[in-house]
């Protein structure tokens, strides 16, 4: 019984890992516009902002390389919004 349970757990882990890897992330900085109000005004971020921020989190290091986006993405308020959303800023 333990062997089949362990085997099942391993299979589920492999399937979930493959599913996670197969999802493509489309980096689109405009998706972060939902957070503009929270970043500019220091208001709490909306649920939509947090959702978009979590979707775009893998792209944040790429955005930091763009001089036009760096000011927006790397501002103290943007980092506060990221923390408030429970999605700490990645270390690039």
VMD Tcl script that builds the backbone (N, CA, C; Angstrom):
set m [mol new atoms 276]
animate dup $m
set s [atomselect $m all]
$s set {name element resname resid chain x y z} {
  {N N UNK 1 A 0.824 -1.203 0.000}
  {CA C UNK 1 A 0.000 0.000 0.000}
  {C C UNK 1 A 0.865 1.264 0.000}
  {N N UNK 2 A 1.945 1.271 0.769}
  {CA C UNK 2 A 2.805 2.449 0.817}
  {C C UNK 2 A 3.478 2.702 -0.524}
  {N N UNK 3 A 3.858 1.658 -1.210}
  {CA C UNK 3 A 4.539 1.818 -2.490}
  {C C UNK 3 A 3.622 2.496 -3.496}
  {N N UNK 4 A 2.374 2.087 -3.571}
  {CA C UNK 4 A 1.462 2.698 -4.532}
  {C C UNK 4 A 1.164 4.147 -4.157}
  {N N UNK 5 A 1.101 4.459 -2.875}
  {CA C UNK 5 A 0.872 5.828 -2.426}
  {C C UNK 5 A 2.067 6.704 -2.798}
  {N N UNK 6 A 3.259 6.206 -2.556}
  {CA C UNK 6 A 4.480 6.948 -2.890}
  {C C UNK 6 A 4.571 7.132 -4.400}
  {N N UNK 7 A 4.279 6.082 -5.144}
  {CA C UNK 7 A 4.315 6.163 -6.598}
  {C C UNK 7 A 3.321 7.198 -7.105}
  {N N UNK 8 A 2.127 7.186 -6.544}
  {CA C UNK 8 A 1.107 8.159 -6.930}
  {C C UNK 8 A 1.574 9.578 -6.645}
  {N N UNK 9 A 2.172 9.798 -5.495}
  {CA C UNK 9 A 2.673 11.133 -5.140}
  {C C UNK 9 A 3.764 11.588 -6.104}
  {N N UNK 10 A 4.650 10.679 -6.459}
  {CA C UNK 10 A 5.724 11.022 -7.387}
  {C C UNK 10 A 5.149 11.370 -8.754}
  {N N UNK 11 A 4.195 10.568 -9.207}
  {CA C UNK 11 A 3.584 10.830 -10.510}
  {C C UNK 11 A 2.873 12.173 -10.526}
  {N N UNK 12 A 2.138 12.492 -9.465}
  {CA C UNK 12 A 1.439 13.772 -9.396}
  {C C UNK 12 A 2.424 14.932 -9.388}
  {N N UNK 13 A 3.507 14.771 -8.652}
  {CA C UNK 13 A 4.526 15.817 -8.597}
  {C C UNK 13 A 5.130 16.062 -9.977}
  {N N UNK 14 A 5.448 14.990 -10.694}
  {CA C UNK 14 A 6.021 15.117 -12.031}
  {C C UNK 14 A 5.024 15.775 -12.973}
  {N N UNK 15 A 3.757 15.357 -12.916}
  {CA C UNK 15 A 2.743 15.943 -13.786}
  {C C UNK 15 A 2.536 17.424 -13.497}
  {N N UNK 16 A 2.486 17.778 -12.225}
  {CA C UNK 16 A 2.310 19.188 -11.873}
  {C C UNK 16 A 3.510 20.012 -12.293}
  {N N UNK 17 A 4.699 19.473 -12.135}
  {CA C UNK 17 A 5.913 20.196 -12.533}
  {C C UNK 17 A 5.918 20.423 -14.037}
  {N N UNK 18 A 5.534 19.420 -14.801}
  {CA C UNK 18 A 5.500 19.575 -16.260}
  {C C UNK 18 A 4.443 20.584 -16.669}
  {N N UNK 19 A 3.308 20.572 -16.002}
  {CA C UNK 19 A 2.247 21.527 -16.310}
  {C C UNK 19 A 2.730 22.935 -16.019}
  {N N UNK 20 A 3.398 23.110 -14.904}
  {CA C UNK 20 A 3.895 24.424 -14.525}
  {C C UNK 20 A 4.936 24.920 -15.516}
  {N N UNK 21 A 5.808 24.045 -15.975}
  {CA C UNK 21 A 6.841 24.445 -16.910}
  {C C UNK 21 A 6.279 24.737 -18.296}
  {N N UNK 22 A 5.178 24.093 -18.639}
  {CA C UNK 22 A 4.634 24.278 -19.977}
  {C C UNK 22 A 3.839 25.572 -20.124}
  {N N UNK 23 A 3.449 26.192 -19.008}
  {CA C UNK 23 A 2.734 27.461 -19.095}
  {C C UNK 23 A 3.705 28.546 -19.537}
  {N N UNK 24 A 3.362 29.217 -20.603}
  {CA C UNK 24 A 4.221 30.279 -21.085}
  {C C UNK 24 A 3.811 31.595 -20.458}
  {N N UNK 25 A 4.797 32.375 -20.132}
  {CA C UNK 25 A 4.553 33.695 -19.567}
  {C C UNK 25 A 4.826 34.712 -20.658}
  {N N UNK 26 A 3.857 35.567 -20.891}
  {CA C UNK 26 A 4.031 36.632 -21.859}
  {C C UNK 26 A 4.362 37.902 -21.090}
  {N N UNK 27 A 5.585 38.363 -21.249}
  {CA C UNK 27 A 5.999 39.583 -20.564}
  {C C UNK 27 A 5.385 40.783 -21.280}
  {N N UNK 28 A 4.585 41.514 -20.550}
  {CA C UNK 28 A 3.921 42.694 -21.096}
  {C C UNK 28 A 3.817 43.716 -19.968}
  {N N UNK 29 A 4.695 44.696 -19.983}
  {CA C UNK 29 A 4.744 45.697 -18.920}
  {C C UNK 29 A 3.434 46.462 -18.779}
  {N N UNK 30 A 2.651 46.549 -19.835}
  {CA C UNK 30 A 1.363 47.244 -19.752}
  {C C UNK 30 A 0.412 46.553 -18.784}
  {N N UNK 31 A 0.639 45.273 -18.530}
  {CA C UNK 31 A -0.191 44.551 -17.569}
  {C C UNK 31 A -0.051 45.153 -16.164}
  {N N UNK 32 A 1.080 45.791 -15.919}
  {CA C UNK 32 A 1.316 46.398 -14.603}
  {C C UNK 32 A 0.620 47.746 -14.435}
  {N N UNK 33 A -0.019 48.232 -15.483}
  {CA C UNK 33 A -0.726 49.511 -15.377}
  {C C UNK 33 A -1.848 49.438 -14.342}
  {N N UNK 34 A -2.314 48.238 -14.048}
  {CA C UNK 34 A -3.332 48.064 -13.004}
  {C C UNK 34 A -2.789 48.478 -11.630}
  {N N UNK 35 A -1.477 48.564 -11.508}
  {CA C UNK 35 A -0.843 48.937 -10.233}
  {C C UNK 35 A -0.424 50.406 -10.186}
  {N N UNK 36 A -0.613 51.128 -11.278}
  {CA C UNK 36 A -0.128 52.515 -11.348}
  {C C UNK 36 A -0.698 53.375 -10.229}
  {N N UNK 37 A -1.986 53.269 -9.966}
  {CA C UNK 37 A -2.611 54.090 -8.928}
  {C C UNK 37 A -1.999 53.798 -7.562}
  {N N UNK 38 A -1.794 52.536 -7.254}
  {CA C UNK 38 A -1.216 52.173 -5.958}
  {C C UNK 38 A 0.225 52.649 -5.840}
  {N N UNK 39 A 0.964 52.601 -6.934}
  {CA C UNK 39 A 2.368 53.018 -6.898}
  {C C UNK 39 A 2.486 54.532 -6.788}
  {N N UNK 40 A 1.673 55.248 -7.528}
  {CA C UNK 40 A 1.754 56.716 -7.539}
  {C C UNK 40 A 1.202 57.323 -6.258}
  {N N UNK 41 A 0.083 56.794 -5.775}
  {CA C UNK 41 A -0.604 57.423 -4.644}
  {C C UNK 41 A -0.324 56.767 -3.300}
  {N N UNK 42 A 0.358 55.661 -3.288}
  {CA C UNK 42 A 0.627 54.889 -2.069}
  {C C UNK 42 A -0.645 54.292 -1.472}
  {N N UNK 43 A -1.718 54.202 -2.262}
  {CA C UNK 43 A -2.931 53.522 -1.810}
  {C C UNK 43 A -2.689 52.018 -1.827}
  {N N UNK 44 A -3.486 51.266 -1.072}
  {CA C UNK 44 A -3.327 49.803 -1.124}
  {C C UNK 44 A -3.608 49.292 -2.534}
  {N N UNK 45 A -2.882 48.270 -2.963}
  {CA C UNK 45 A -3.097 47.733 -4.312}
  {C C UNK 45 A -4.423 46.976 -4.405}
  {N N UNK 46 A -5.020 47.019 -5.583}
  {CA C UNK 46 A -6.267 46.292 -5.820}
  {C C UNK 46 A -5.965 44.810 -6.050}
  {N N UNK 47 A -7.007 44.010 -6.014}
  {CA C UNK 47 A -6.849 42.574 -6.282}
  {C C UNK 47 A -6.352 42.348 -7.711}
  {N N UNK 48 A -6.829 43.169 -8.638}
  {CA C UNK 48 A -6.387 43.050 -10.029}
  {C C UNK 48 A -4.897 43.369 -10.134}
  {N N UNK 49 A -4.480 44.420 -9.447}
  {CA C UNK 49 A -3.061 44.784 -9.440}
  {C C UNK 49 A -2.224 43.612 -8.944}
  {N N UNK 50 A -2.610 43.039 -7.822}
  {CA C UNK 50 A -1.837 41.930 -7.249}
  {C C UNK 50 A -1.806 40.731 -8.186}
  {N N UNK 51 A -2.923 40.461 -8.820}
  {CA C UNK 51 A -2.987 39.351 -9.768}
  {C C UNK 51 A -2.034 39.575 -10.938}
  {N N UNK 52 A -2.072 40.772 -11.501}
  {CA C UNK 52 A -1.195 41.095 -12.637}
  {C C UNK 52 A 0.271 41.100 -12.218}
  {N N UNK 53 A 0.535 41.595 -11.024}
  {CA C UNK 53 A 1.906 41.632 -10.528}
  {C C UNK 53 A 2.462 40.220 -10.370}
  {N N UNK 54 A 1.649 39.318 -9.848}
  {CA C UNK 54 A 2.089 37.929 -9.693}
  {C C UNK 54 A 2.310 37.269 -11.052}
  {N N UNK 55 A 1.465 37.587 -12.029}
  {CA C UNK 55 A 1.633 37.042 -13.378}
  {C C UNK 55 A 2.938 37.533 -14.007}
  {N N UNK 56 A 3.250 38.796 -13.780}
  {CA C UNK 56 A 4.413 39.418 -14.424}
  {C C UNK 56 A 5.692 39.308 -13.592}
  {N N UNK 57 A 5.626 38.729 -12.412}
  {CA C UNK 57 A 6.802 38.648 -11.534}
  {C C UNK 57 A 8.024 38.046 -12.223}
  {N N UNK 58 A 7.872 36.969 -13.026}
  {CA C UNK 58 A 9.059 36.431 -13.698}
  {C C UNK 58 A 9.693 37.407 -14.694}
  {N N UNK 59 A 8.973 38.455 -15.047}
  {CA C UNK 59 A 9.460 39.413 -16.048}
  {C C UNK 59 A 10.107 40.648 -15.419}
  {N N UNK 60 A 9.978 40.813 -14.112}
  {CA C UNK 60 A 10.431 42.049 -13.474}
  {C C UNK 60 A 11.918 42.311 -13.683}
  {N N UNK 61 A 12.746 41.279 -13.632}
  {CA C UNK 61 A 14.187 41.483 -13.849}
  {C C UNK 61 A 14.451 41.967 -15.270}
  {N N UNK 62 A 13.679 41.474 -16.210}
  {CA C UNK 62 A 13.795 41.928 -17.605}
  {C C UNK 62 A 13.395 43.407 -17.705}
  {N N UNK 63 A 12.337 43.780 -16.997}
  {CA C UNK 63 A 11.874 45.167 -17.030}
  {C C UNK 63 A 12.912 46.114 -16.427}
  {N N UNK 64 A 13.663 45.635 -15.441}
  {CA C UNK 64 A 14.688 46.479 -14.817}
  {C C UNK 64 A 15.820 46.827 -15.780}
  {N N UNK 65 A 15.992 46.030 -16.819}
  {CA C UNK 65 A 17.037 46.301 -17.808}
  {C C UNK 65 A 16.624 47.388 -18.795}
  {N N UNK 66 A 15.338 47.694 -18.830}
  {CA C UNK 66 A 14.818 48.726 -19.737}
  {C C UNK 66 A 14.819 50.064 -18.996}
  {N N UNK 67 A 15.606 51.051 -19.451}
  {CA C UNK 67 A 15.688 52.336 -18.750}
  {C C UNK 67 A 14.331 53.032 -18.588}
  {N N UNK 68 A 13.422 52.816 -19.523}
  {CA C UNK 68 A 12.111 53.450 -19.430}
  {C C UNK 68 A 11.226 52.805 -18.367}
  {N N UNK 69 A 11.421 51.540 -18.113}
  {CA C UNK 69 A 10.604 50.830 -17.135}
  {C C UNK 69 A 11.246 50.776 -15.753}
  {N N UNK 70 A 12.559 50.888 -15.720}
  {CA C UNK 70 A 13.285 50.734 -14.463}
  {C C UNK 70 A 12.783 51.696 -13.387}
  {N N UNK 71 A 12.543 52.949 -13.772}
  {CA C UNK 71 A 12.078 53.955 -12.801}
  {C C UNK 71 A 10.744 53.554 -12.186}
  {N N UNK 72 A 9.884 52.976 -12.999}
  {CA C UNK 72 A 8.557 52.576 -12.543}
  {C C UNK 72 A 8.625 51.310 -11.692}
  {N N UNK 73 A 9.354 50.314 -12.169}
  {CA C UNK 73 A 9.394 49.006 -11.520}
  {C C UNK 73 A 10.238 49.016 -10.251}
  {N N UNK 74 A 11.277 49.836 -10.221}
  {CA C UNK 74 A 12.219 49.816 -9.101}
  {C C UNK 74 A 11.976 50.920 -8.077}
  {N N UNK 75 A 10.858 51.591 -8.151}
  {CA C UNK 75 A 10.591 52.673 -7.198}
  {C C UNK 75 A 10.257 52.089 -5.823}
  {N N UNK 76 A 10.497 52.862 -4.766}
  {CA C UNK 76 A 10.164 52.378 -3.411}
  {C C UNK 76 A 8.685 51.997 -3.281}
  {N N UNK 77 A 7.794 52.778 -3.894}
  {CA C UNK 77 A 6.371 52.451 -3.801}
  {C C UNK 77 A 6.036 51.164 -4.547}
  {N N UNK 78 A 6.709 50.902 -5.652}
  {CA C UNK 78 A 6.468 49.656 -6.399}
  {C C UNK 78 A 6.873 48.449 -5.551}
  {N N UNK 79 A 7.946 48.588 -4.835}
  {CA C UNK 79 A 8.394 47.499 -3.963}
  {C C UNK 79 A 7.404 47.314 -2.811}
  {N N UNK 80 A 6.861 48.423 -2.285}
  {CA C UNK 80 A 5.841 48.324 -1.230}
  {C C UNK 80 A 4.584 47.629 -1.748}
  {N N UNK 81 A 4.194 47.953 -2.969}
  {CA C UNK 81 A 3.018 47.313 -3.577}
  {C C UNK 81 A 3.278 45.817 -3.743}
  {N N UNK 82 A 4.456 45.482 -4.192}
  {CA C UNK 82 A 4.827 44.082 -4.367}
  {C C UNK 82 A 4.730 43.332 -3.041}
  {N N UNK 83 A 5.253 43.934 -1.989}
  {CA C UNK 83 A 5.190 43.318 -0.656}
  {C C UNK 83 A 3.745 43.210 -0.170}
  {N N UNK 84 A 2.955 44.255 -0.401}
  {CA C UNK 84 A 1.546 44.249 0.024}
  {C C UNK 84 A 0.746 43.165 -0.694}
  {N N UNK 85 A 1.155 42.845 -1.904}
  {CA C UNK 85 A 0.484 41.789 -2.671}
  {C C UNK 85 A 0.964 40.383 -2.283}
  {N N UNK 86 A 1.942 40.314 -1.399}
  {CA C UNK 86 A 2.467 39.027 -1.012}
  {C C UNK 86 A 3.329 38.392 -2.095}
  {N N UNK 87 A 3.915 39.249 -2.923}
  {CA C UNK 87 A 4.756 38.787 -4.012}
  {C C UNK 87 A 6.060 39.574 -3.968}
  {N N UNK 88 A 6.943 39.244 -3.011}
  {CA C UNK 88 A 8.173 40.023 -2.852}
  {C C UNK 88 A 8.951 40.159 -4.151}
  {N N UNK 89 A 9.569 41.292 -4.294}
  {CA C UNK 89 A 10.344 41.602 -5.494}
  {C C UNK 89 A 11.479 40.599 -5.637}
  {N N UNK 90 A 11.693 40.067 -6.840}
  {CA C UNK 90 A 12.760 39.091 -7.020}
  {C C UNK 90 A 14.142 39.737 -6.926}
  {N N UNK 91 A 15.118 38.940 -6.552}
  {CA C UNK 91 A 16.497 39.417 -6.532}
  {C C UNK 91 A 17.069 39.132 -7.914}
  {N N UNK 92 A 17.456 40.199 -8.587}
  {CA C UNK 92 A 17.926 40.073 -9.971}
  {C C UNK 92 A 19.448 40.103 -10.018}
}
mol reanalyze $m
mol bondsrecalc $m
mol representation Tube
mol addrep $m
